[in-house]
Every structure is written in structure tokens, then in C-alpha cells.
Amino acid sequence: MEKTLENRLIEWAEEYNTKDFIPADPVSFPHRFTEKKDIEISAFITAWIAYGNRKQILKKAEEVHKDMEGEPYEFIMKGKYSIYKDREGSFYRFFKYSDLYSFCQRLEKVYTEFDDMEHAVISTSSDPINALQQLFDGINGIPYTEQSACKRLAMFLRWMVRRDGIVDFGIWQKISPSCLIIPLDTHVFRIAKQLGMTKRSSADRKAAEEITVALRQIWSDDPCKGDFALFGYGVNE
């Protein structure tokens, strides 16, 4: 990577990894909470539905958070999510309310068996993405193949693991930020390919890994800081 481009990416990472990034981003929802389990649940539900138009994602996340009445953990563990059990129709895009019910039901199972989701993940697999795939196996919207880039799972992990405490929370201490994989969607993939970070033809898991390796050359201990850099590149270029 050319030094000039590297310096620009570093500048953009600093420019966009700020508190000003939060209000218009889905990460704003877990930022409403201070308790670890509330943050985890809010973040994972929000990441789960983070498909498509950002305004629609925020609208639907707001709907669920209104139902949770400021207490995500209590909403799950006291079974208040049963309001979705018999609700008919579509919740969001290809999700039905029955999918949302099943998702919440699985969250209750995870928190019944483990102290929190961090412990569930590290107890299930050394690969945190694979751990989430196993824990939420069979839930609509959770990729089940090893080939998937698992963008939304990677984004959730970025929120939980990165430790600068600006946009991301860093409340998971048992997973190193150096192990994270870039949350890869088609937009980030297009930019990364333009910059020569990958030669893959599709935005799959191998492409995400190749791009992460390239970003690790700049941020060796924190490659997903490059997520903000690529966002900045997209805005500025």
C-alpha cells in the first residue's frame, strides 16, 4: 500500500472514529445503556436486523427498543418478548415477528446457561463468529456457512471488543481486537477492492480476511479501526 494512501486512511479513521459518528448509526442503540447485558442484547438485536436502508434499520430498531422499555435484559429474561409469539406478518424485510420471537427465545437460553454473551462466545469456540453461528444456529438471519463474511456478526463483535471507548464499547476483555475481522458489506468490499486489498470476486469470508490482513499492516493490534477509514474513504472519494 502506498504511503500516501496509508496516511489518508489513518487520517480518515481518526476523523470518523468519534462520538459524532454515533447518533446516525445503529450503534447508537446500545449506547443508551450502561449495564453489560443490556448493551449486549441491544447491540445484538440491532446488528441482527442491520440490513438495507439505514433509516429503516433505525426505525425498526427503535420499535424493538420501545418494546423493551429501557430494560433489554429484563425484557428477555422475564419473557416479555412473548408479545411477538402470535403476532402476524412481517417485522422487517424477510424477518417475521415469529423470527424475532425465536431470536429472543434463543437469547434467553444463552443467558440462562451463561453469565453473559461474552462467556457464551468464548466457551463455545475459539472463533467468535463461529461461536455466534453455533449459539444462534437455525435462527433466520444468522449465516450458517463458513463461506459467509457474516458482516452483521463481525459488526457486533467490533462493537463489543474494540477498546478505544469512542464509538465501540470494549466491554469484552477476553477477545483481542487483533482477532477481529472487518464487517464486510458490498460497499466496503467495492472500496477495498478498488484499493487493492483483495482480489476476490465476491464479498465472502476469504475477502473479509484478506482485507483484514491489509488493514493489519496499518493497525496491527486493531485492524477493525480500518472500518472507519474505509467509511471515510467512501465519503471523501
C-alpha positions in Angstrom: 0.0 0.0 0.0 1.3 3.4 -0.9 2.4 5.6 2.0 0.2 8.5 0.9 -2.9 6.3 0.8 -1.9 4.7 4.2 -1.6 8.2 5.7 -5.0 9.2 4.3 -6.7 6.1 5.7 -5.1 6.9 9.1 -6.5 10.4 8.9 -10.0 9.2 8.0 -10.0 6.6 10.7 -9.3 9.4 13.3 -11.9 11.7 11.6 -14.8 9.3 11.7 -14.0 7.3 14.9 -15.5 10.0 17.0 -18.6 10.5 19.2 -20.2 12.4 16.3 -20.4 9.1 14.3 -22.8 7.6 16.9 -26.2 9.3 16.6 -26.9 8.4 12.9 -25.5 4.9 13.2 -27.2 1.7 14.6 -24.5 1.6 17.3 -26.5 4.5 18.9 -29.0 2.0 20.4 -26.6 0.1 22.7 -25.2 3.4 23.7 -28.4 4.1 25.5 -27.3 1.6 28.2 -24.6 1.1 30.8 -25.1 -2.4 32.1 -23.1 -5.1 30.2 -26.0 -7.4 29.5 -28.3 -4.6 28.4 -25.6 -3.4 26.0 -25.0 -6.9 24.6 -28.7 -7.6 24.0 -29.4 -4.2 22.5 -26.3 -4.4 20.2 -27.0 -8.0 19.1 -30.7 -7.3 18.2 -29.7 -4.2 16.4 -26.9 -5.8 14.5 -29.2 -8.8 13.6 -31.6 -6.5 11.6 -28.9 -4.3 10.1 -29.8 -4.9 6.5 -30.5 -2.4 3.8 -31.6 1.2 4.2 -30.1 2.8 7.3 -33.2 4.9 8.1 -35.3 1.7 8.0 -32.8 -0.1 10.2 -33.0 2.7 12.8 -36.8 2.8 12.6 -37.1 -1.0 13.3 -34.5 -1.0 16.0 -36.4 1.9 17.6 -39.6 -0.3 17.5 -38.0 -3.1 19.4 -36.3 -0.8 21.9 -39.6 0.8 22.6 -41.0 -2.6 23.4 -38.0 -3.3 25.8 -38.9 -0.1 27.8 -35.2 0.6 28.7 -34.5 -2.9 30.1 -33.3 -5.3 27.4 -32.1 -7.9 29.9 -35.3 -7.9 31.9 -37.3 -8.0 28.6 -35.6 -11.2 27.6 -35.3 -13.0 31.0 -38.9 -12.3 32.1 -40.3 -13.5 28.9 -41.8 -10.1 27.9 -40.8 -10.8 24.3 -43.8 -13.2 24.2 -45.7 -10.3 22.7 -44.2 -11.4 19.4 -45.2 -15.0 19.6 -48.5 -14.8 17.9 -48.1 -11.6 16.1 -48.8 -12.0 12.4 -46.9 -10.6 9.4 -43.6 -9.2 8.5 -41.3 -7.5 11.1 -38.6 -6.2 8.7 -37.6 -7.3 5.2 -37.5 -11.1 5.3 -37.9 -11.3 9.1 -41.3 -12.2 10.5 -42.4 -11.4 14.1 -42.1 -15.2 14.7 -38.3 -14.8 13.8 -38.0 -12.1 16.3 -39.7 -14.2 18.9 -37.3 -17.2 18.1 -34.3 -14.8 18.3 -35.3 -13.5 21.7 -36.1 -17.1 22.9 -32.5 -18.1 22.0 -31.1 -15.1 23.8 -33.0 -16.2 26.9 -31.4 -19.7 26.6 -27.9 -18.2 26.2 -28.3 -16.0 29.3 -29.8 -18.9 31.3 -26.8 -21.1 30.5 -24.0 -18.5 30.7 -23.2 -15.4 32.8 -23.3 -13.2 29.7 -22.8 -13.4 26.0 -19.1 -12.9 26.2 -18.8 -16.0 28.3 -21.1 -17.9 26.0 -18.9 -17.0 23.0 -15.6 -17.9 24.5 -17.0 -21.1 25.9 -18.3 -22.2 22.5 -15.5 -21.7 20.0 -12.1 -20.0 19.7 -13.5 -18.3 16.6 -16.1 -15.7 17.9 -18.0 -15.6 14.7 -18.3 -19.4 14.6 -19.4 -19.3 18.2 -22.2 -16.9 17.5 -23.2 -19.1 14.5 -23.4 -22.1 16.8 -25.2 -20.4 19.6 -27.8 -19.0 17.2 -27.9 -21.9 14.8 -31.2 -22.2 12.9 -32.3 -18.6 13.6 -33.3 -16.7 10.5 -30.7 -14.1 9.6 -27.7 -15.9 11.2 -25.4 -17.1 8.4 -24.7 -20.8 8.8 -21.9 -21.3 6.2 -18.2 -20.9 6.7 -18.0 -19.0 3.4 -20.2 -16.1 4.6 -18.4 -12.9 5.6 -21.0 -12.6 8.4 -21.0 -8.8 8.2 -23.5 -8.2 11.0 -21.9 -10.7 13.4 -18.5 -9.1 12.7 -20.0 -5.6 13.3 -21.5 -6.8 16.6 -18.1 -8.1 17.7 -16.4 -4.9 16.7 -18.8 -3.0 18.9 -18.1 -5.4 21.9 -14.4 -5.9 21.5 -12.6 -2.7 20.3 -11.4 -0.9 23.3 -10.8 2.8 22.5 -14.2 3.6 24.1 -15.2 6.1 21.4 -17.7 4.5 19.1 -17.2 0.9 20.2 -17.6 -0.3 23.7 -14.7 -2.6 24.5 -16.7 -4.4 27.3 -15.5 -7.8 26.2 -12.0 -8.3 27.6 -11.3 -12.0 26.8 -11.2 -11.5 23.0 -8.4 -9.4 21.5 -9.2 -6.7 18.9 -6.4 -8.1 16.8 -8.5 -11.2 16.2 -11.5 -9.3 14.7 -12.5 -9.5 11.1 -13.7 -6.4 9.1 -17.5 -6.2 8.8 -17.8 -6.6 5.1 -20.7 -5.4 3.0 -20.8 -4.8 -0.7 -19.9 -1.1 -0.2 -16.8 -1.8 1.9 -15.9 -4.7 -0.5 -16.1 -2.4 -3.5 -13.8 0.2 -1.9 -11.3 -2.4 -0.6 -11.1 -4.0 -4.0 -10.5 -0.6 -5.6 -7.7 -0.1 -3.1 -6.2 -3.5 -4.0 -6.8 -5.0 -0.6 -8.5 -8.1 -2.1 -8.7 -9.9 -5.4 -11.7 -11.9 -4.5 -14.7 -11.7 -6.9 -17.3 -11.7 -4.1 -17.7 -10.3 -0.6 -17.2 -13.6 1.2 -15.3 -14.7 4.3 -12.0 -15.0 2.5 -12.4 -11.5 1.1 -13.1 -10.2 4.6 -10.0 -12.0 5.9 -7.8 -10.6 3.0 -9.0 -7.1 3.7 -8.4 -7.5 7.4 -4.8 -8.7 6.7 -4.3 -5.5 4.6 -5.7 -3.3 7.4 -3.5 -5.1 9.9 -0.5 -3.7 8.1 -1.6 -0.2 9.3 -3.3 -1.2 12.6 -1.5 -4.4 13.7 -3.4 -4.7 17.0 -6.7 -3.2 15.9 -7.4 -3.9 12.2 -11.1 -3.0 12.5 -10.2 0.6 13.2 -9.9 0.4 9.4 -13.7 0.1 9.2 -13.8 3.8 10.0 -11.1 4.5 7.4 -12.9 2.8 4.6 -16.1 4.6 5.6 -14.1 7.9 5.4 -12.7 6.9 2.0 -16.2 6.3 0.7 -17.4 9.7 1.9 -14.4 11.6 0.7 -13.8 9.9 -2.6 
